[in-house]
Amino acid sequence: MADLITAGKLCKEEREKRGLSREELHRITKIPVDIIRRLEEDENYLRKDPYAYFLMKVLVSYYNLDIQLTRDFDTQEQTEKPVEHREEEKEERQGFFFRFFKAVFTFVVIFTAGFLGLSSKDKNDDDFLEFLHAFTYPHPEPASHTAIIDATSKSGTKKISLKANDYVWLTAYIDGREKVIKLRKGQRMRLSFKNKIRFETIGNADNLVIIYEDKKVDFEKKVVHNLFVDGEGVFFNGYNLVKGES
């Protein structure tokens, strides 16, 4: 087992042993040069960025390193602490956050009540109740757009939708302009284009669904390169995944 920091050092050693520059590794793996540097050296990035784990798996697989990745950085430190100490720390953290949010809520209610007091009593009562309802009950998320119609607008713009079932990262060229996209689990994104989109690299692709003209396209591979989307469909290796044509 190796955590991401250890794996990053091993990957850097293997790259230097093979005489590869980061630019050359980028051309092979399609991982941006700056991200390769962070994977090799930036401990803060490795600890906090949720995509670091999946990108590191790409490097480990390319180098064929015989290691199993783990995201646990503090396993040893946690096992050395008595169980009762960990429980006390957990309760202390929960108590702090509860007191903090309670104080913030009280301040906002008092401030709002004083502000609304400047208006008439009837309006004050209605507005204050409306404020409490809005503050207490968060607005529901908009309905999911699982059916995206790729209709051409007056400006000739077409649209597709992306849905992530887990962490997914993509390097896309939308009408020739590069865009790096990171999607969290459950996140959706809509992309607009006039001519075509070229997905240079899709990491963790088996957790991505592309919705095109009310049809869903998914993948079995972990990493997908050179996927094209245009007005005719979604093309991979010359095969139209939407219409089933080659």
N, C-alpha and C positions, 0 to 999 in steps of 0.2 A: 504494500500500500504506500502511496506517495501523495502528499498534499500538493496543491497547485504551485506553491513556492518552490518546493523541491523539484517538481516536474519541470518548471520553467528553467531552473538552473541546468538540469540534465539536457533539455532541448537546446539550450544555448551551447553547451559543451559539444553536443552532437553536430550542431550546425557548423561550428568552428572547426570541428574535426574533419568534416566533409568539405571544408573550404568554400562554404556557401555564404554569400552576403544576404542581408535581409531583403534587398531588392530581388535577388534571384529566388529566394524562398517565397516572396509575394507572387512572383510569376507562376510558381508551381502550385501553391496552395490557394491563391487568390485572397489571402488574408492581408489587409493593409499593413504597410511597413511599420507605421506607428503602433498598431495593435501587436505586431510581432515583438517589438521592443518592450512593450508593457508586459506581455506574456513572459518574457525572459527576465525582466528586471524589476518591474513595478509591483511591490508587495501589496500596496494599498489597492491597486486595481484588481489584483488577484483575490483579495479578501472580500471586496465589495461589489464588483461587477458580476451580475448573474450569468453573463454570456461568456465569461472567462473560462468556465468549466468546459463548455462545448467547443470553444476554439482550441483549448489545450488538447482536447481529445483528437482534433484534426492533426495537430503537430505530432503527438505521440504516435498516432497511426501512421503518419508519413515516415517518421524515423524508425518505425517498427520497434519501439522500445518495449521491453518486457516489464511494464509497470501497470499497476491498477490505480486509477485516480480516486482520490477522496476529497471532499470539500471541507472536511474537519480540520481546523487549524489548532484548536485548543483542546483536543481530546485528552491529552496527558494532564493538562492543567486541571480539567474538570474532574478527572478520576482521582486526583490527589486530594481534592477537597472533600470533607465529610458531607454525607447526604444532607444532614440537618443544616449545614452552612449554606449549601446551595439553595435549599428551600427558603431559608431566611432571606437570602439575597433576592430571590424571586419575589417573595412577599413584599420586601422593601421597595423594589422597583415598581410593582403593581400599585402599592400604596402611594408612591410619589406621583405617578401619572394620574391616579384617580384624584388626588388633592389638587394637582395642577389644572386639570380640565374642569374640576368643580369651581375653582377660583375664577378661571377664565369665563365660564358660563355665567357665574354670578355677576361679574363685572359687566359683561355684555348686556345682561338683562336690566341691571340698574341703569346703565348708560342709556339704553334704548327707552326705558320707561321715562327717564328724565327728559329725553329729547322729544318723545311723543307728547309729553305733558304740555308742550307749547301750543298744541292744536286743541280743538274742541274736545269735550269729554267723550261724546259719541264716537267721533272719528278716532280718538285715542284708544278707546276700548276695542274697536274693530281692528285697528292697525296692530295694536299690541298682541291681540290674540292670533292674528295672522302671522306676525313675526315669530311668536312662540311655536306655532305649528310648523312654519318653514324651518326654524332652527332645530326643532326636536326631530322632525321626520325628514330625512334627506330626500331630495328629488330622485325619483326612479331613473335608472339609466334608460336612454332612448332605446326603442325596439331594435333588436338586432337586424341588420340588413343582409340576411342570408340570400335574398333574391336580388341581385344587382343586374339591372338591364343595361347592357352595353350599347345604349342608344347614342347615336351621333347627334350632338347639339348643333345649333346654328353655326357655331365656331369650329365645328368638326372635331370636338373633343370626345374621346371615348373613355370609359371607366371600367376598372376591375376592382374587386375587393379581396383583401387578404385576411385570413382568420388563423390565429395561432393557438394550437392546442397545448403548446409548451413553449419554452424560450426558442425563438427563431431569429437568425440574423441574415440579412441579405445585402448584397452589393448590386445595385441596379443602375442602369443607364436609361433614363426616361427622356426620349427624344434627344439622346446624345448627352444629357446632363447626368453626371454621377450623383448617386444618392445612397448613403449607407443607412439601412433601416434595421432597427432592433425592436422586436415585438415580445412583450411579456405573455405569460400564459393567459389565455382568454381575451387577449387584445385583438381588435380589428382595425383595419386601415383601408381607406379607399384611395386608389391611385388614378390620376387622369393623364391621358396622353393623346397626342394627335397622330403620330406616325407609328411608333412602336416602343415597347419596353424590352430591354435585354437584361435579364437577370444573370450577371456574370457568375455569382456564387450564391447559393442558398444553403446555409448551415442549419443542421437539425431539420432538414426538409421533410422528413416523415411526420413532422408535427405541424405542417403548413397546409392550408386549404386555399386554393385560388378559386374565386367565384367569377365566372365569365358568362354573360348572357344567361343567367339563371341556371348555369351548370357548374358543378363542383369538380375541381381537378386536385387530386392529392398524389402523394409520392410514397414510394417504399424505401428509397435511398436516404441515407443520412445527409449526404452532401450532393447537391445537384449543380452542374455548371452549364452555362450557355443555354438558358431557357428564353424563348422569344414569345412576345405577345404582340399581336397586331389586330387589324380589323377582321382578319380571317379566323383567328383562333389562338390557341396556346401551343407552341411548337417546341418539341424536344427531340433531338437527333432526327430532324426531318419528319417527325410524326405529329399530327395535329391531335392533341389529347382531348380536345373538345368534341371534334366530329369523328374521331377514329379513322382519320385518313392519313396516308403517308405521301 
